[in-house]
Amino acid sequence: MHKLYYSFPEFIGLHFKGKVQKISLDAGFSCPNRDGSLGRGGCSYCNNLSFNPSYCSTKRSISEQLSEGKDFFAHKYPKMDYLAYFQSYTNTYDKLDRLIDLYEEALRFPGVKGLVIATRPDCLPEDLLDYLEQVAKRCFLLVELGVESTLDKTLKEIGRGHDYACSVKAIQNLSQRKILCGAHIILGLPGESREEMLSHAWRLNSLPINTLKLHQLQLIRGTRLEKLVSENPGYVQLFDAESYARLLIDFIERLRPDMVLDRFVSQAPAEWLIGPDWGMKNYEFSHKLEKMLRAGGHYQGRQYSDSNA
């Protein structure tokens, strides 16, 4: 019997014994798509505040945020290791000395066994890659890249500020330095057909990606996308839970079996979310998806072969 998909807990179990929890951090970074280097206002869908846990705040130091995050999760498993997750905005977008200070502060914190760093493909300069290569030799390190789409027309439409070739180069650079690499893709971006969304899987298969995060497009208050949709309600088609799950099943079947699936869905807080509101928690959706996979005999890699990678 085929397993349904390669899960992140299974993957992380290869690197650690016992439970491991990510603690999200906000180090006060900006983004070249916000500060004027590439643009202002960010990508059309983005309001990063909608994804921060309550303990994330730039008013707190990295150590303070880690301490509060550790207290938050301690009731689940008293004996647990942690990964410092630099999550908000572009977490490699600063001077190298400051980046190193922040990363090393996190690694010194008791119980932190590694780093997860979320960033853009166009924000990985050579000197930082040199440093990260050394970090990866002494602890767990995963660099997550916001690829978002493999189609240049979409990246232009959402105002991403880089093309797909930039993502490919960044992924290859990380792999060449033996740094674990994650990719992030949003399904449902403006103008993408169902077949175009599924085509992302074939393209990603050919790259040395270790982990993949997927989530549905969400319409968030305070974003440029909100304004665009108010002017043209047909600009995007937001998924209902059933149709999104069916798309995911087809997507997962196309993925090579050794790609770790870290996430399928995201849910912004109610005060930020305009839609879609499915009335279920993330874990409830994951259970629904797994039930549909099992019922239909679906599994990761079912439609994958080296010839279509």
N, C-alpha and C positions, 0 to 999 in steps of 0.2 A: 504493500500500500504506500503510495506516494505521500510524503508530508505536504501540507498545503502550501507552505512558503518558508523561506529562510528568515526567521525572526531575529530581531535585534537581541533579545535575551539569550538566544542560542549562540549568537555571534559573540556577545560580551562574555559568555561563559567560557569561551576559549582563552580569554585573556585574564580572567579573575576567578577566584574561588569565592563562593558566597554571593550575597546581594550587592549590587552596585546601583547607585542612584545619581543621576545628573542633578546638579544644583545650578539653576539659571542665574546669570549675573548680568548686570547693566553697569558697564565701566564708563559710561558717558561718552562713547564714541559717536561720531557723526557719520556721514556717508558722502562720497563725492557727487552723488546724485541729489544731495540736499544743500551742500554748502556752497554751491556755485561752480565747483571744479568741472562737473559735467552738466549739472542742472540744479534746479531748486524745486523743492516740494516732494522729491522722491518719485518712485515708481507709482503709476496711477492707482494701484490697489493698496498702497502701503500706508498704514498708520501703526507704527511699531509698538506704540503704547498699548495696543489692544492685545498683545501677546505676552506681556510681562506679568509674572507672578507678583503677589503683594509684597514679598520681601525684596524684590528688585527695586533699587532706587539709587540714583547717582549721589544722593546725600549720604549714603553709607559707603564705607570703604569695601574693597573686595573681601577682606577678612570678616567684616561685619555682616556682609550679605551671606557669606558662606556659613557663618555661625547661625544666623537666623534660618537659613535654608536647612542646615543640619538639624536644628531643633524642630523644624516643621516636619521633617521626615522620620525623626527618631522613633516616633511611636509605632511605626510600621515594623521596623527591624532594628532593635537596639545595636546589633553588630552589623554594620554596613560600611562599605567603602563608597567613596564619592568621586565623581568627575566634575570638575569646575567647567561649567558650560557658559562660555562667553557668547551670549545669544543676541543681544539687542543691537540693531544697526550693523555697521561694518567693523568687525572686531580685529582687523589688521590695519585699520586706516588711522595711523598716527606715526609719530617718530619712533624709530626702532628702540631707542633707549627706554621710552615710556612703555612700549609694548612689553619689552622684556621684564621691566619692573612689575607690571601687573600680572603677567603670566607666572613669574617666579613667586610673587606673593601668594597666588593661589596654590601653587605646588608645595609651598611651605606649610600650608594650613593642615592641621591634624586630620587624617583620614582621607585627604585628597590624593588620589592615586594617578591622576592624569587630567588631560585637558580635552575639551571639545570646543572648537573655535569656528564660529559661523562668520562667513565673509563673502565678498564678491570675487568673481574670477579675475577682475582687473585690479585687485588690491593685494597682490602677492609679489612684492619686489624681491630681487635676488638675495639681498642681504637678510631679509626676513626668512626666506626659504632656507638659507644657510643655518640660521639659528634653529628653526623648526626641525631641520634634519637632525640636529644634535639632540633636541628634546625627545624626538621619537626613538632615539637609541636608549634613553634612560627611563621612559615611562610611556604609558598609553597616550597617544595623540591621534585625534580625528579632526580633520579640517573639513567643514561642511561648506559647499559652494552653492550659492543661489544661481542655479542655471535657469530655472523657471520655465524655459521653453527651448526647444532645439530649432525653432523656426525664426529666422531673422526678421521676417515681416511682423511677427508677434512681439519680439523684443523691441522693435522700433515703435510699435503701436502703444505699448505700455510705458514707453520712455525709459527703458532699462539702462541705456547708456553704454552697452557693450553688445557684441554680436556672439553668435554661437561658437565661432572659431576661437574667440577669447576663452570660452569655457573649456573647449577641448585642450587648448594649450595649458591652461592652469591645471587641469586634471592630469595631464601627461607629466607636467613638471613635478607635481606632488608624488606621483607614482615612481618616477625616476629616482627620487630621493627616499623612497620606501616610507613615505608618510601616508597613513590611511586617509582615504578621501571619500567624502560623502557628497551626494548631489541632491538638490531640492528641485522639484518640479510642481508647478501648479496646473491642475486640469480644469479647463473651462475658461481660459483666457479669451479675450475678445477676438472674434474672427476665426477661431480654430474649429474645424469640423471634427466629428468623432474620429474619422480616419487619420486626420492630422495629429490628434492627440495620441492615438495608438502608435503612430509612427515614431513618437519620442522613444518608445521602448526599443525599437530596432536600433536607433542611433546610439542610445546609451549602452546597449549591449557591447558595442565595439570599443568602449572606453574602459580603462582600468579603474572603475568605480567600485568601492567596497560596499558602501551603504547608499540607500536611496530613501528619501522622504517624499511622499506624495500627499497633496491635499487639494480639496475642492476650492475653487474660487469663492471667496466670501466678499460680500459688499459691506464695507466698513465705513462708519461715519467719519467725516473729516478728511476723506480722500478725494483725489481728483476723479476717481472712478465713480464716486457717489454723484458728483456733478454731471458727469457724462451720461450716466443712466437717467438722471432726472430730466435731462434734455432729450434723451432718446431711450425710452424704456426697453427697446429691443436690442440695445447695444451689446448686452450679454444675456445669456440664458443660464440662470442659476439652476443647479441640479437639485432634484428631490433625492431622498436617500436611496430609493430603489434604483433609479436610473444611474446614479453615481456608482453604486455597488456593482451594477452590471458592467459599466465601463471599466471599473477596477479589475473585475474578473478577466476580461479580455486583455487588459494591460499586463496583469500578473502572468498570464499564460504565455505572453510573448517575451518575458524577461528571462535572461539566462539564470539557471538554478543557483549559482553561487553569489548572486547579488543580494545583499542583506536588505530586507524591507523594514525600515525603522519606524515608519508611520504611514497611515493611509488617510487620515482626516485631521482637520484642525477645527477648533471651536473658539471663536472670540467671545469675550464676556458680553452678556446681554446688553449692557449699556452702550457697547460699541457696534454691535451686530445689527445690520439691516436685514440681511438674509444670506443664505437660506437658513431657516430655523427648523431643524428636524425634530426637536423635542426629545433628543436622546443624547447621552453622554458619549464621549469618544469611545470608551470601552464597549458601550452598548452597540455602537455601529460596527466595531471590529467583530463582536460576536455575531452580529447579523451577517457580515461579510463571510466569516468563516463557515457559518451554517450554509450559506448559499454555495460556497466553494465545494464543501463536502457533499451536499445534496446533488450537485451537478457533475461530480467527478472531475472538478477543475483543480489544477495545481500549478505552481510556478514552473515555467519552462515547458509546459505541455505543447505549446506551439513554437518553441524555440529550437533552432538547430544552427550549427556553425555556418551553414550556407546562407542563412538570412540575417546573420549578425552584422 
